[in-house]
Amino acid sequence: MNLQRLFGSKAGNASNSSNLSRRSFLKITAGGTAGLVLGVNLSGSAVAQSAAGAATEGAMEFNAFVSITPDNTVKVLIKHLEMGQGVYTGLATCIADEMDADWAQVVCEHAPANTEKYANLLMGQQGTGGSTAIANSFTQMRQAGAAAKSMLVSAAAAQWSVPASEINVSQGVVSHGSHSATFGELAVAAAQQPAPDVNTLALKDPSEFTLIGRENTLRKDTGKHNGTAIYTQDVQLPGMLTAVVAHAPRFGGKVKSLDATQALARKGVEKVFQIDTGVVVVANNYWTALKGRDLLQIEWDDTSAETRSSGRILEQFRELVETDGLVAESEGNAANALSQSGDVQELVFEFPYLAHAQMEPLNCVAQVNGDSAEMWYGCQSATGDQAAIAQLLGTGIENVKINTVFAGGGFGRRANPFSDYVLESVRIAQQMQGTPVKLVWSREDDMKGGFYRPAYVHKLAAALDSNGKPSAIHIRVAGQSIMAGTSMAAMMMVNGIDITSVEGLTDMTYDIPERQVELHSPTVGIPVQWWRSVGHTHTAFSKEVFIDVLARKAGVDPVQYRLDLLKNNPRETAVLKLAAEKAGWGTKELPAGWGRGVAVHTSFGSTVAEIVDVSVTGKTFKVERVVAAIDCGIAVNPNVVRAQVEGAIAYGLSAALADEVTLTDGNVDQTNFHTYRVLRMDAMPEVETHIIASTNAPSGVGEPGTPPIAPAVANALAAITGQVLTRLPLKLA
């Protein structure tokens, strides 16, 4: 890896961004090529009233979203982590379209950790999650592009003595009559123009888009196809050592005694010591560290550890849903309606713990010098991690520098609310002052070391009217809170209710007059956190399987039954109708032994309907085809949207078909992909995705495709076998 190419002329030591006057914006030696930068700084959703940037010692420094260099490169700073979801491409598209830049000249880099400049506008902190990257940045990035274009046009108008209104910009070229100049040729003059007020910017009408919504926009997270993309594991720093940690086999376990004699005797092992999360082995390479860890003799104290098996935990949850919980939603008197009804349908659903199972396990490089730290890793939660590191070191966040590189998937795991593995790497680096240390979790460490999607039990009961439609529904949910004890509890918990535990049920879109949702959030010693699609991963399943059961009981087609209940919801109606049409619902016959199922769900601001065809042979089945329809507002990059829906379906299918984390006497049973069997290539069905045309602002894309897939499969199996499957993963009796 070329560190100068990756981190600048001083590897990993570029100075922090700072606000500079326009007069000092450009400092360049005659004939030089580095540092001619047009900076556009956006604070919040408004364009700041100054542009900034500088050239020092041949290294560019800027604090803006957009910069332009004399070689005609448009550089875009990306405030969200690129972990395969296409955020580099999406955010750069918004800027380049408003600039009328040549897409080929656009390059992207991760922005530094700086909450003031790069906050997620929907979260108030710098972080990636909740399918918010495009949704929170769409207008902000377009403003950045429009501001840059305005300054370029102003510079050209001044040079050519022509009205700015008559100047044309296209494909990175500014022109008027016989005059023309590239962005790079105008960068110096443009940098000296006043930055426009956000209120004066006229953003394009969707009909004028040249890049947004186009099918053939090439992705900007380049290098993944040929191995040149930089991930944490690729980071190599002078004198760097590697660390691994022996964690307690049971959650809550502590070191009782340690004998590191054999490990320290192994050549290449530099140091062995304890931290609060386990025993650290530091060595000159990963394999030596791993072998050194194998030689440790540790006795664990499980006095405070969670020692129950997952079966016993679920049994506790089953008992809880038979009792009153905290009321999360109440409309009418559902309990009374059920007690007086002569036709009540009731089902209990179970959901296991799930691992994130991202392809790149956890890793992080840290270098600590006294009260300052510099980090290199795929940072998903810059604000939270930076604050946690500063608190650990007893310093200010200005002394914590985070260099963000690509991440090989995340699904929420890297945005840990406790910054677990990040702080672990800092604690290790504290013991190795001045030496960069790369912490590596093996796949086994990651699989057995938490954090997980919580296990849940749901109980749903509905009172049916004379037409078989639900007049009342009563729901109880039992499962651990992912928000309790975190910095997000104040925002995400109301009167003891973790809203992520019941989302998708409390805001159910079906027209059911009387509703009550209750929640139990027991304390369990298993570390849990958000997982792709968060609460919707289980609430969509129980809701959509239950609705299908009611439809079959009423003798009504499942799609029509839903449409009847969605009569006041035009958005879900349109998405469901599109999926049904494209799948041939009711018009395309299936081969013998095949079943077809449907599910529709709204999450993260988007609606997705999925229709699934399955084939059944004895007690085995195969998902053959999935037809999905999505309304996500403006599809900035349709190919990325389709890829995300396909990936979300694959991720959800893993949980539907095979995935679960089980515990025996407090020990996690799964260790790697042979026991936690993520979806194999030969099990991936044919997927087609249809996008609703829209001019509404973009909404979530990364997660909404996951919730409907498992219930659609279960409903397809019920259609062909008659079995109502209420536990994940799905298994035919």
Buried (B, 14 or more C-beta within 10 A) or exposed (E): EEBEEBBBBEBBEBEEBEEBEBEEBBEBEEEEEBBBBBBBBBBEEEBBEBBBBBBEEEBBBBBBBBBBBBEBBBBBBBBBBBBBBBBBBBBBBBBBBBBBBBBEBBBBBBBBBBBEBBBBBEBEBBBBBBBBBBBBBBBBBBBBBBBBBBBBBBBBBBBBEBEEEEBEBEEBBBBBEEEEBBBBBBBBBBBBBEBBEBEEBEEBEEEEBBBBBBEEBEBBBBEBEEEEBBBBBBBBBEEBBBBBBBBBBBBBBBBEEBEBEEBBEBEBBBBBBBBEBBBBBBBBEBEBBBBBBEBBEBEBBBEEBBBBBBEEBBEBBBEBBEEEBBEBBBBBBBBBBBEEBEEBBEBBBBBBBBBBBBEBBBBBBBBBEEEBBBBBBBBBBBBBBBBBBBEBBEBEBEBBBBBBBBBBBBBBBBBBBBBBBBBBBBBBBBBBEEBBBBBBBBBEBBBBBBBBBBBBBBBBBBBBEEEBBBBBBBBBBBBBBBBBEBBBBEEBBEEEBBBBBBBBBBEBBBEBBBBBBBBBBEEBBBBBBBBBBBBBBBBBBBBBBBBBBBBBBBEBBBBEBBBBBBEEBEBBBBBBBBBBBBBBBEEEEBEEEBBBBBBBBBBBBBBBBBBBBBBBEEEEBBBBBBBBBBBBBBBBBBBBBBBBBBBBBBBBBBBBBBBBBBBEEBBBBBBBEEEBBBBEEEBBBEBBBBBBEBEEEBBBBBBBBBBBBBBBBBBBBBBBBEBBBBBBBBBEE
